[in-house]
Amino acid sequence: MRSSELKEQSLKQWQNEWERTTKGAITKSFFPIIVDRLELRINPTPNFTAIVTGHGNIKTYLHKYKIIENPKCTCNKGEQTVDHIIYGCNLQEQERGRLKAVITRSEQWPVSKNKLVLKYYKNFKQFMDNTVLNKE
């Protein structure tokens, strides 16, 4: 078997396993296709990693593991989840406005999390890097 065939077979197997697993639901929403993720050059930061995994300094995650008592966002508009931070938190309104301004030049907001990282990676990463997570 040639190297390229082996690589293709491995990627197919990986994709099948990725689709079957019940773990990593948040990460899957950003990266449903393994090949797309592998082609993306990512410079991870703590905020970016927390958002695309749902792990880290996000109140729902901290609450799940009993690190904090309440998962409610400081904006008082619901729990601090990944979707809330990206799409709804009032505290991120200014940064989200910058992201939306770029995206709405070519399509309607909101866009999928997958599209945020594949098509608007630079702008989305900037949004995340300027976002304060778990602010008390």
Stockholm file with secondary structure:
# STOCKHOLM 1.0

chainA/1-136         MRSSELKEQSLKQWQNEWERTTKGAITKSFFPIIVDRLELRINPTPNFTAIVTGHGNIKTYLHKYKIIENPKCTCNKGEQTVDHIIYGCNLQEQERGRLKAVITRSEQWPVSKNKLVLKYYKNFKQFMDNTVLNKE
#=GR chainA/1-136 SS CCHHHHHHHHHHHHHHHHHHCSSCHHHHHHCSSHHHHHHSCCCCCHHHHHHHHSCSSCHHHHHHTTSSSCCBCTTSSSBCCHHIIIIICGGGHHHHHHHHHHHTTTSCSCCCHHHHHHTSHHHHHHHHHTCCTTCC
#=GC SS_cons         CCHHHHHHHHHHHHHHHHHHCSSCHHHHHHCSSHHHHHHSCCCCCHHHHHHHHSCSSCHHHHHHTTSSSCCBCTTSSSBCCHHIIIIICGGGHHHHHHHHHHHTTTSCSCCCHHHHHHTSHHHHHHHHHTCCTTCC
//
